């Protein structure tokens, strides 16, 4: 079960963190993974690592906030592989500031990548998936879509939008054989969170607050991505799969 042989997948933000964890998992299940990020230099070693292990992987650098770049990349993938079966829109950025000091430019920058970029990727991918009569769209959301936290107003707004967008696309595209779902992570030990992990007090707070008493490992998210990308998940649509060690259900 859950094999992805013959499938083509595009994973944005795949050079590190959760995106890399998901890309590895899909490749190991037989998918040809196209690793996206803005920096080709960081993507190439990742693709080479997978290829060296006997898997199918290609680096494809572009900025998810640029519509023309996305269109060219998706068209290139379909031209090379004949299809785009799986999209994991994972790329995201963070900016922390009290709202009174939060600049409009920074707010727009976060929204351009975290929400508009996700919408643009889904738009281009769905064109080809509709023609192919099927596909899997997976968004990386966040437990902050439901839980507030100080100083990250743009991030929370963008992730709330991602969750809402997934519900909408699940309704719009479901009768075309395309499912849209969200993986909603809690605290994972990614590069984006390195400074939080290094903060002794914050690290202890996370480990005491999460019922399993630890941060998530980026590799652990891969299994969830494989499941939602597989044929076996065909009747799961518009779902938010929370992966937070129980953080969001603990008082």
Backbone as CSV, one residue per row, in Angstrom:
resi,resn,N_x,N_y,N_z,CA_x,CA_y,CA_z,C_x,C_y,C_z
1,UNK,0.824,-1.193,0.000,0.000,0.000,0.000,0.866,1.254,0.000
2,UNK,0.262,2.350,-0.459,0.851,3.682,-0.413,2.062,3.852,-1.329
3,UNK,2.226,2.954,-2.313,3.297,3.129,-3.288,2.934,4.266,-4.240
4,UNK,3.969,4.958,-4.713,3.779,6.109,-5.600,4.539,5.925,-6.911
5,UNK,4.783,4.683,-7.291,5.522,4.405,-8.517,4.820,5.026,-9.724
6,UNK,5.608,5.683,-10.577,5.051,6.304,-11.771,4.439,7.668,-11.543
7,UNK,4.402,8.127,-10.294,3.828,9.431,-9.976,4.910,10.509,-10.022
8,UNK,4.485,11.696,-10.399,5.369,12.862,-10.405,4.899,13.847,-9.341
9,UNK,5.825,14.305,-8.515,5.474,15.196,-7.405,6.343,16.440,-7.413
10,UNK,5.724,17.570,-7.134,6.435,18.834,-6.940,6.283,19.231,-5.485
11,UNK,7.418,19.448,-4.812,7.410,19.861,-3.408,8.117,21.199,-3.293
12,UNK,7.400,22.219,-2.876,8.047,23.525,-2.700,8.671,23.609,-1.311
13,UNK,9.716,24.421,-1.204,10.434,24.528,0.063,11.074,23.210,0.445
14,UNK,11.647,22.513,-0.549,12.097,21.133,-0.339,13.574,20.990,-0.011
15,UNK,14.296,22.073,0.124,15.738,21.955,0.374,16.062,21.690,1.839
16,UNK,15.080,21.856,2.714,15.342,21.670,4.131,14.032,21.460,4.883
17,UNK,14.135,21.169,6.157,12.988,21.114,7.042,11.909,20.138,6.628
18,UNK,10.654,20.554,6.783,9.522,19.686,6.512,9.439,19.305,5.045
19,UNK,9.771,20.236,4.160,9.728,19.949,2.734,10.690,18.849,2.343
20,UNK,11.884,18.889,2.899,12.881,17.854,2.639,12.422,16.511,3.208
21,UNK,11.842,16.530,4.392,11.323,15.305,4.977,10.255,14.664,4.111
22,UNK,9.368,15.477,3.551,8.305,14.951,2.695,8.853,14.490,1.348
23,UNK,9.799,15.232,0.805,10.391,14.856,-0.479,11.083,13.501,-0.382
24,UNK,11.836,13.280,0.682,12.509,11.993,0.865,11.509,10.855,0.934
25,UNK,10.440,11.060,1.683,9.450,10.000,1.867,8.761,9.640,0.552
26,UNK,8.397,10.651,-0.229,7.737,10.385,-1.513,8.668,9.677,-2.482
27,UNK,9.949,10.101,-2.489,10.917,9.462,-3.374,11.106,7.997,-3.008
28,UNK,11.170,7.702,-1.731,11.368,6.328,-1.277,10.170,5.435,-1.631
29,UNK,9.017,6.050,-1.820,7.826,5.282,-2.211,7.663,5.209,-3.726
30,UNK,8.646,5.714,-4.469,8.651,5.512,-5.914,8.323,6.714,-6.761
31,UNK,7.956,7.843,-6.158,7.621,9.031,-6.950,8.884,9.687,-7.492
32,UNK,8.748,10.328,-8.650,9.803,11.213,-9.150,9.535,12.576,-8.529
33,UNK,10.402,12.996,-7.629,10.166,14.235,-6.897,10.946,15.383,-7.525
34,UNK,10.259,16.480,-7.735,10.888,17.726,-8.179,11.000,18.623,-6.964
35,UNK,12.236,18.909,-6.586,12.516,19.677,-5.380,12.599,21.159,-5.719
36,UNK,11.752,21.935,-5.102,11.736,23.362,-5.372,12.251,24.171,-4.187
37,UNK,12.906,25.263,-4.513,13.332,26.281,-3.576,13.834,27.441,-4.403
38,UNK,14.195,28.529,-3.767,14.687,29.676,-4.522,16.169,29.550,-4.879
39,UNK,16.902,28.744,-4.104,18.358,28.657,-4.254,18.746,27.322,-4.887
40,UNK,19.147,27.360,-6.147,19.529,26.133,-6.851,20.701,25.441,-6.162
41,UNK,21.601,26.219,-5.581,22.796,25.650,-4.951,22.452,24.759,-3.763
42,UNK,21.362,25.050,-3.066,20.973,24.221,-1.931,20.104,23.041,-2.360
43,UNK,19.480,23.144,-3.525,18.618,22.070,-4.016,19.406,20.942,-4.664
44,UNK,20.420,21.289,-5.433,21.164,20.284,-6.198,21.738,19.177,-5.319
45,UNK,22.373,19.497,-4.179,22.890,18.410,-3.330,21.786,17.497,-2.803
46,UNK,20.610,18.058,-2.544,19.491,17.251,-2.067,19.042,16.269,-3.148
47,UNK,18.896,16.782,-4.366,18.494,15.914,-5.476,19.541,14.836,-5.722
48,UNK,20.805,15.234,-5.660,21.893,14.287,-5.883,21.898,13.201,-4.816
49,UNK,21.607,13.579,-3.577,21.553,12.602,-2.486,20.508,11.525,-2.765
50,UNK,19.338,11.945,-3.222,18.280,10.983,-3.525,18.632,10.105,-4.721
51,UNK,19.162,10.734,-5.750,19.550,9.975,-6.943,20.638,8.961,-6.599
52,UNK,21.576,9.358,-5.764,22.666,8.456,-5.360,22.137,7.246,-4.603
53,UNK,20.995,7.418,-3.947,20.378,6.321,-3.211,19.440,5.481,-4.089
54,UNK,19.372,5.835,-5.380,18.578,5.049,-6.311,17.174,5.549,-6.548
55,UNK,16.890,6.773,-6.119,15.555,7.329,-6.284,15.524,8.348,-7.416
56,UNK,14.329,8.784,-7.774,14.156,9.743,-8.866,13.946,11.136,-8.286
57,UNK,14.833,12.059,-8.625,14.737,13.412,-8.070,15.356,14.411,-9.030
58,UNK,14.746,15.584,-9.100,15.223,16.675,-9.944,15.070,17.983,-9.187
59,UNK,16.104,18.815,-9.211,16.028,20.143,-8.607,15.422,21.115,-9.602
60,UNK,14.509,21.955,-9.126,13.885,22.946,-9.999,13.687,24.231,-9.182
61,UNK,14.579,25.171,-9.366,14.584,26.386,-8.565,13.667,27.452,-9.163
62,UNK,12.802,28.005,-8.325,11.998,29.170,-8.694,11.372,29.752,-7.433
63,UNK,10.879,30.972,-7.559,10.277,31.695,-6.438,8.763,31.520,-6.498
64,UNK,8.173,30.953,-5.444,6.739,30.665,-5.467,5.878,31.925,-5.421
65,UNK,6.487,33.063,-5.207,5.711,34.311,-5.218,5.657,34.939,-6.608
66,UNK,6.288,34.274,-7.596,6.340,34.812,-8.959,5.495,33.950,-9.905
67,UNK,4.341,34.432,-10.344,3.426,33.619,-11.156,4.047,33.060,-12.427
68,UNK,4.830,33.881,-13.136,5.417,33.415,-14.391,6.404,32.277,-14.154
69,UNK,7.168,32.370,-13.064,8.130,31.317,-12.742,7.416,30.007,-12.434
70,UNK,6.325,30.089,-11.714,5.552,28.886,-11.376,4.994,28.247,-12.638
71,UNK,4.416,29.058,-13.498,3.828,28.508,-14.722,4.879,27.803,-15.573
72,UNK,6.027,28.439,-15.724,7.101,27.828,-16.518,7.565,26.511,-15.891
73,UNK,7.704,26.502,-14.582,8.196,25.306,-13.900,7.213,24.148,-14.017
74,UNK,5.946,24.420,-13.777,4.939,23.360,-13.856,4.831,22.832,-15.286
75,UNK,4.848,23.731,-16.249,4.807,23.296,-17.652,6.030,22.457,-17.998
76,UNK,7.181,22.828,-17.458,8.407,22.073,-17.704,8.298,20.664,-17.120
77,UNK,7.787,20.557,-15.906,7.644,19.252,-15.266,6.735,18.344,-16.087
78,UNK,5.604,18.882,-16.526,4.657,18.091,-17.313,5.258,17.720,-18.659
79,UNK,6.022,18.642,-19.231,6.660,18.365,-20.516,7.678,17.239,-20.399
80,UNK,8.426,17.235,-19.296,9.474,16.232,-19.094,8.891,14.887,-18.679
81,UNK,7.949,14.901,-17.739,7.452,13.655,-17.151,6.073,13.232,-17.642
82,UNK,5.394,14.114,-18.364,4.084,13.760,-18.893,2.924,14.044,-17.970
83,UNK,3.198,14.369,-16.707,2.115,14.637,-15.767,2.666,15.312,-14.521
84,UNK,1.761,15.883,-13.748,2.060,16.334,-12.393,0.940,15.773,-11.528
85,UNK,1.242,14.738,-10.797,0.229,14.003,-10.049,0.052,14.495,-8.623
86,UNK,1.126,15.045,-8.057,1.120,15.423,-6.645,1.762,16.792,-6.484
87,UNK,1.079,17.680,-5.793,1.655,18.971,-5.426,1.680,19.066,-3.915
88,UNK,2.849,19.335,-3.353,2.946,19.679,-1.937,3.421,21.121,-1.853
89,UNK,2.498,22.020,-1.540,2.807,23.448,-1.418,3.225,23.703,0.022
90,UNK,4.518,23.697,0.234,5.071,23.716,1.582,5.873,24.980,1.896
91,UNK,6.400,25.663,0.889,7.286,26.803,1.130,6.616,27.854,2.008
92,UNK,7.353,28.323,2.983,6.810,29.345,3.857,7.918,30.127,4.540
93,UNK,7.604,31.350,4.921,8.556,32.198,5.626,7.903,32.762,6.875
94,UNK,8.712,33.318,7.741,8.226,33.855,9.003,8.797,35.255,9.217
95,UNK,8.038,36.101,9.893,8.543,37.399,10.358,7.881,37.680,11.694
96,UNK,8.691,38.026,12.684,8.176,38.247,14.032,8.309,39.719,14.414
97,UNK,7.184,40.286,14.824,7.180,41.669,15.282,5.831,41.970,15.933
98,UNK,5.804,42.768,16.999,4.513,43.223,17.522,3.751,43.945,16.415
99,UNK,2.442,43.826,16.413,1.665,44.366,15.298,1.855,45.877,15.148
100,UNK,2.088,46.575,16.242,2.261,48.028,16.139,3.544,48.400,15.407
101,UNK,4.494,47.462,15.340,5.752,47.709,14.641,5.855,46.920,13.336
102,UNK,4.848,46.139,13.038,4.869,45.241,11.877,4.631,46.074,10.619
103,UNK,5.611,46.115,9.731,5.458,46.942,8.536,4.537,46.270,7.529
104,UNK,3.871,47.083,6.733,2.992,46.550,5.693,3.786,45.755,4.666
105,UNK,4.996,46.201,4.372,5.828,45.472,3.413,6.147,44.066,3.909
106,UNK,6.466,43.929,5.182,6.763,42.612,5.734,5.510,41.733,5.761
107,UNK,4.383,42.328,6.081,3.134,41.561,6.077,2.849,41.017,4.680
108,UNK,2.986,41.871,3.685,2.742,41.443,2.305,3.766,40.398,1.859
109,UNK,5.001,40.526,2.313,6.038,39.565,1.922,5.690,38.166,2.429
110,UNK,5.247,38.081,3.659,4.851,36.790,4.216,3.633,36.232,3.479
111,UNK,2.655,37.079,3.228,1.443,36.620,2.545,1.737,36.192,1.113
112,UNK,2.656,36.898,0.453,2.996,36.559,-0.937,3.541,35.139,-1.046
113,UNK,4.364,34.729,-0.094,4.933,33.381,-0.123,3.989,32.353,0.483
114,UNK,3.473,32.633,1.662,2.744,31.622,2.437,1.326,31.366,1.956
115,UNK,0.682,32.348,1.353,-0.702,32.167,0.914,-0.860,32.344,-0.593
116,UNK,-0.427,33.473,-1.114,-0.587,33.693,-2.551,0.240,32.684,-3.340
117,UNK,1.442,32.384,-2.860,2.270,31.387,-3.526,1.617,30.014,-3.541
118,UNK,0.952,29.651,-2.460,0.228,28.377,-2.387,-0.912,28.367,-3.394
119,UNK,-1.644,29.462,-3.465,-2.754,29.577,-4.423,-2.241,29.485,-5.863
120,UNK,-1.132,30.154,-6.146,-0.570,30.119,-7.501,-0.123,28.711,-7.885
121,UNK,0.518,28.018,-6.968,0.951,26.648,-7.236,-0.256,25.744,-7.498
122,UNK,-1.268,25.865,-6.658,-2.464,25.041,-6.835,-3.166,25.361,-8.153
123,UNK,-3.187,26.630,-8.516,-3.818,27.032,-9.777,-3.147,26.360,-10.963
124,UNK,-1.821,26.450,-11.039,-1.106,25.885,-12.183,-1.146,24.360,-12.166
125,UNK,-0.978,23.765,-10.993,-1.004,22.301,-10.914,-2.375,21.752,-11.282
126,UNK,-3.425,22.423,-10.826,-4.774,21.905,-11.078,-5.138,21.902,-12.558
127,UNK,-4.560,22.817,-13.330,-4.831,22.824,-14.771,-4.467,21.469,-15.384
128,UNK,-3.307,20.957,-15.025,-2.846,19.684,-15.575,-3.551,18.499,-14.920
129,UNK,-3.847,18.617,-13.633,-4.548,17.540,-12.944,-5.964,17.362,-13.473
130,UNK,-6.613,18.456,-13.818,-7.958,18.375,-14.393,-7.916,17.622,-15.717
131,UNK,-6.927,17.934,-16.549,-6.786,17.244,-17.830,-6.495,15.759,-17.634
132,UNK,-5.793,15.431,-16.558,-5.425,14.040,-16.272,-6.510,13.306,-15.485
133,UNK,-7.580,14.029,-15.105,-8.701,13.455,-14.359,-8.285,12.943,-12.976
134,UNK,-7.347,13.637,-12.347,-6.993,13.259,-10.992,-5.711,13.877,-10.522
135,UNK,-5.552,13.900,-9.205,-4.323,14.433,-8.616,-4.480,14.613,-7.123
136,UNK,-3.369,14.932,-6.488,-3.335,15.167,-5.040,-2.680,16.520,-4.773
137,UNK,-3.381,17.374,-4.048,-2.842,18.659,-3.614,-2.757,18.638,-2.095
138,UNK,-1.573,18.925,-1.589,-1.340,18.913,-0.147,-0.697,20.241,0.248
139,UNK,-1.277,20.893,1.226,-0.737,22.149,1.738,-0.114,21.907,3.107
140,UNK,0.970,22.616,3.393,1.489,22.657,4.754,0.835,23.826,5.467
141,UNK,-0.003,23.503,6.431,-0.669,24.530,7.223,0.083,24.750,8.526
142,UNK,-0.673,24.955,9.604,-0.049,25.167,10.913,-1.123,25.155,11.983
143,UNK,-0.747,24.706,13.181,-1.695,24.793,14.284,-1.998,26.247,14.634
144,UNK,-1.158,27.174,14.151,-1.447,28.592,14.404,-2.638,29.090,13.586
145,UNK,-3.124,28.270,12.652,-4.355,28.641,11.954,-5.537,28.641,12.917
146,UNK,-5.374,27.944,14.060,-6.445,27.851,15.058,-6.048,28.408,16.413
147,UNK,-4.745,28.585,16.631,-4.248,29.042,17.925,-3.451,30.321,17.749
148,UNK,-3.760,31.325,18.515,-3.046,32.587,18.398,-1.709,32.566,19.107
149,UNK,-0.791,33.389,18.627,0.495,33.577,19.301,0.998,34.986,18.983
150,UNK,1.546,35.642,19.950,1.982,37.024,19.783,3.116,37.126,18.772
151,UNK,3.148,38.253,18.069,4.219,38.729,17.169,4.262,38.058,15.803
152,UNK,3.346,37.144,15.483,3.400,36.491,14.168,2.066,36.652,13.427
153,UNK,1.571,37.869,13.388,0.254,38.124,12.809,0.181,37.737,11.332
154,UNK,1.229,38.018,10.574,1.206,37.689,9.142,1.215,36.177,8.931
155,UNK,2.050,35.478,9.677,2.136,34.026,9.548,0.799,33.372,9.884
156,UNK,0.187,33.795,10.992,-1.090,33.222,11.405,-2.166,33.518,10.375
157,UNK,-2.210,34.739,9.881,-3.202,35.084,8.861,-3.005,34.263,7.601
158,UNK,-1.748,34.058,7.201,-1.477,33.299,5.985,-1.865,31.836,6.142
159,UNK,-1.578,31.240,7.291,-1.899,29.830,7.498,-3.409,29.618,7.653
160,UNK,-4.092,30.587,8.268,-5.551,30.508,8.305,-6.128,30.520,6.904
161,UNK,-5.535,31.343,6.036,-5.962,31.385,4.641,-5.689,30.086,3.913
162,UNK,-4.553,29.456,4.203,-4.205,28.180,3.574,-5.234,27.110,3.934
163,UNK,-5.614,27.043,5.198,-6.611,26.056,5.613,-7.950,26.304,4.911
164,UNK,-8.349,27.564,4.829,-9.608,27.899,4.162,-9.543,27.585,2.667
165,UNK,-8.403,27.879,2.053,-8.221,27.609,0.628,-8.327,26.110,0.345
166,UNK,-7.784,25.297,1.214,-7.865,23.844,1.021,-9.309,23.374,1.037
167,UNK,-10.118,23.911,1.935,-11.534,23.531,1.968,-12.222,23.917,0.672
168,UNK,-11.933,25.126,0.202,-12.562,25.607,-1.024,-12.167,24.759,-2.226
169,UNK,-10.879,24.457,-2.357,-10.420,23.665,-3.492,-10.932,22.233,-3.410
170,UNK,-11.067,21.709,-2.197,-11.613,20.362,-2.038,-13.012,20.279,-2.631
171,UNK,-13.785,21.334,-2.457,-15.141,21.382,-3.015,-15.105,21.605,-4.525
172,UNK,-14.270,22.525,-4.974,-14.235,22.881,-6.394,-13.644,21.782,-7.268
173,UNK,-12.652,21.067,-6.761,-11.913,20.117,-7.589,-12.236,18.655,-7.301
174,UNK,-13.004,18.408,-6.260,-13.258,17.032,-5.852,-13.903,16.181,-6.933
175,UNK,-14.844,16.760,-7.710,-15.525,15.969,-8.740,-14.653,15.737,-9.967
176,UNK,-13.448,16.268,-9.932,-12.490,16.072,-11.032,-11.408,15.058,-10.647
177,UNK,-11.629,14.376,-9.536,-10.669,13.366,-9.094,-9.476,13.928,-8.359
178,UNK,-9.555,15.207,-7.983,-8.446,15.879,-7.302,-8.829,16.100,-5.842
179,UNK,-8.006,15.624,-4.929,-8.242,15.887,-3.511,-7.282,16.960,-3.017
180,UNK,-7.753,17.743,-2.061,-6.936,18.799,-1.458,-7.009,18.660,0.056
181,UNK,-5.858,18.503,0.682,-5.798,18.325,2.128,-4.648,19.144,2.721
182,UNK,-4.654,19.243,4.030,-3.651,20.032,4.756,-2.968,19.161,5.795
183,UNK,-1.659,19.267,5.877,-0.922,18.756,7.024,-0.605,19.959,7.909
184,UNK,-1.059,19.894,9.153,-0.940,21.032,10.066,0.054,20.709,11.175
185,UNK,1.319,21.088,11.006,2.327,20.743,12.015,2.323,21.690,13.208
186,UNK,2.801,21.149,14.309,3.056,21.961,15.489,4.522,22.347,15.525
187,UNK,5.165,22.096,16.660,6.569,22.480,16.811,7.488,21.360,16.320
188,UNK,8.168,21.623,15.201,9.124,20.683,14.624,10.524,21.291,14.680
189,UNK,11.507,20.438,14.809,12.898,20.907,14.913,13.461,21.166,13.519
190,UNK,13.025,22.259,12.922,13.482,22.663,11.599,14.434,23.849,11.709
191,UNK,15.047,24.171,10.588,15.963,25.315,10.563,15.257,26.616,10.938
192,UNK,13.984,26.741,10.552,13.230,27.950,10.878,13.092,28.134,12.384
193,UNK,13.153,27.031,13.130,12.946,27.091,14.581,14.232,26.947,15.386
194,UNK,15.385,27.011,14.720,16.653,26.794,15.425,16.836,27.749,16.599
195,UNK,16.474,29.015,16.393,16.685,29.986,17.473,15.742,29.734,18.643
196,UNK,14.577,29.152,18.367,13.643,28.809,19.443,14.149,27.605,20.229
197,UNK,14.689,26.628,19.507,15.235,25.441,20.167,16.428,25.828,21.039
198,UNK,17.209,26.800,20.570,18.387,27.248,21.320,18.020,28.034,22.569
199,UNK,16.787,28.534,22.620,16.310,29.275,23.786,15.897,28.259,24.859
200,UNK,16.681,28.137,25.902,16.458,27.098,26.915,15.057,27.154,27.500
201,UNK,14.600,28.343,27.849,13.275,28.468,28.453,12.175,28.069,27.477
202,UNK,12.311,28.512,26.223,11.281,28.187,25.239,11.287,26.690,24.939
203,UNK,12.456,26.122,24.800,12.569,24.690,24.519,11.924,23.872,25.637
204,UNK,12.177,24.259,26.870,11.587,23.548,28.000,10.077,23.730,28.021
205,UNK,9.600,24.906,27.638,8.159,25.147,27.583,7.497,24.236,26.560
206,UNK,8.095,24.130,25.355,7.540,23.259,24.324,7.500,21.816,24.806
207,UNK,8.605,21.346,25.343,8.690,19.944,25.752,7.743,19.629,26.915
208,UNK,7.453,20.619,27.744,6.506,20.396,28.845,5.062,20.534,28.380
209,UNK,4.858,21.316,27.331,3.499,21.593,26.834,2.990,20.499,25.894
210,UNK,3.897,19.871,25.156,3.524,18.813,24.218,3.402,17.491,24.978
211,UNK,2.271,16.806,24.888,2.098,15.565,25.649,3.163,14.507,25.403
212,UNK,3.731,14.445,24.189,4.784,13.454,23.942,6.154,13.960,24.377
213,UNK,6.196,15.184,24.904,7.375,15.748,25.572,8.586,15.952,24.667
214,UNK,8.348,16.331,23.430,9.481,16.608,22.535,9.002,17.378,21.317
215,UNK,9.967,17.899,20.560,9.698,18.501,19.266,9.502,17.389,18.229
216,UNK,8.804,17.702,17.152,8.669,16.756,16.061,9.929,16.694,15.224
217,UNK,10.193,15.527,14.661,11.304,15.336,13.741,10.793,15.525,12.316
218,UNK,11.453,16.343,11.490,10.969,16.588,10.126,10.710,15.318,9.325
219,UNK,11.466,14.255,9.581,11.235,13.009,8.848,9.881,12.389,9.181
220,UNK,9.352,12.723,10.363,8.081,12.125,10.774,6.902,12.615,9.939
221,UNK,7.037,13.767,9.314,5.941,14.294,8.520,5.825,13.581,7.178
222,UNK,6.895,12.886,6.791,6.911,12.221,5.490,5.833,11.181,5.327
223,UNK,5.576,10.394,6.368,4.566,9.338,6.272,3.183,9.915,6.018
224,UNK,2.872,11.038,6.650,1.574,11.674,6.435,1.441,12.163,5.001
225,UNK,2.525,12.714,4.470,2.509,13.196,3.087,2.320,12.045,2.114
226,UNK,3.013,10.934,2.353,2.866,9.761,1.482,1.426,9.276,1.488
227,UNK,0.824,9.183,2.658,-0.560,8.716,2.763,-1.503,9.610,1.971
228,UNK,-1.412,10.920,2.173,-2.324,11.838,1.492,-2.044,11.917,-0.006
229,UNK,-0.828,11.558,-0.429,-0.479,11.567,-1.846,-0.869,10.276,-2.553
230,UNK,-1.213,9.259,-1.799,-1.416,7.929,-2.359,-2.829,7.729,-2.897
231,UNK,-2.991,6.678,-3.685,-4.316,6.305,-4.185,-5.244,5.902,-3.047
232,UNK,-4.659,5.367,-1.965,-5.481,4.887,-0.848,-6.199,6.009,-0.108
233,UNK,-5.785,7.252,-0.318,-6.430,8.373,0.389,-7.499,9.044,-0.466
234,UNK,-7.980,8.371,-1.501,-8.867,8.991,-2.487,-10.158,9.560,-1.895
235,UNK,-10.595,9.048,-0.742,-11.847,9.535,-0.165,-11.611,10.515,0.981
236,UNK,-10.381,10.945,1.131,-10.061,11.977,2.121,-9.882,13.282,1.372
237,UNK,-10.721,14.241,1.647,-10.742,15.488,0.880,-11.182,16.638,1.777
238,UNK,-10.385,17.705,1.790,-10.709,18.857,2.629,-10.376,18.641,4.094
239,UNK,-9.488,17.699,4.368,-9.153,17.336,5.749,-7.892,18.059,6.219
240,UNK,-7.866,18.400,7.493,-6.669,18.946,8.128,-6.107,17.885,9.062
241,UNK,-4.941,17.359,8.710,-4.273,16.348,9.525,-3.292,17.047,10.450
242,UNK,-3.625,17.109,11.723,-2.779,17.793,12.693,-1.663,16.873,13.163
243,UNK,-0.439,17.390,13.122,0.726,16.653,13.617,1.462,17.551,14.601
244,UNK,1.098,17.440,15.873,1.683,18.338,16.859,1.975,17.649,18.190
245,UNK,1.981,16.313,18.191,2.262,15.590,19.431,1.214,15.773,20.500
246,UNK,0.055,16.325,20.110,-1.020,16.569,21.066,-1.053,17.962,21.634
247,UNK,-0.199,18.849,21.131,-0.106,20.222,21.660,-1.465,20.913,21.678
248,UNK,-2.181,20.837,20.559,-3.395,21.646,20.405,-4.618,21.083,21.123
249,UNK,-4.478,19.887,21.724,-5.632,19.326,22.475,-5.314,19.220,23.954
250,UNK,-4.203,19.811,24.370,-3.769,19.707,25.761,-4.011,21.007,26.502
251,UNK,-4.608,20.915,27.671,-4.854,22.094,28.497,-3.684,22.324,29.448
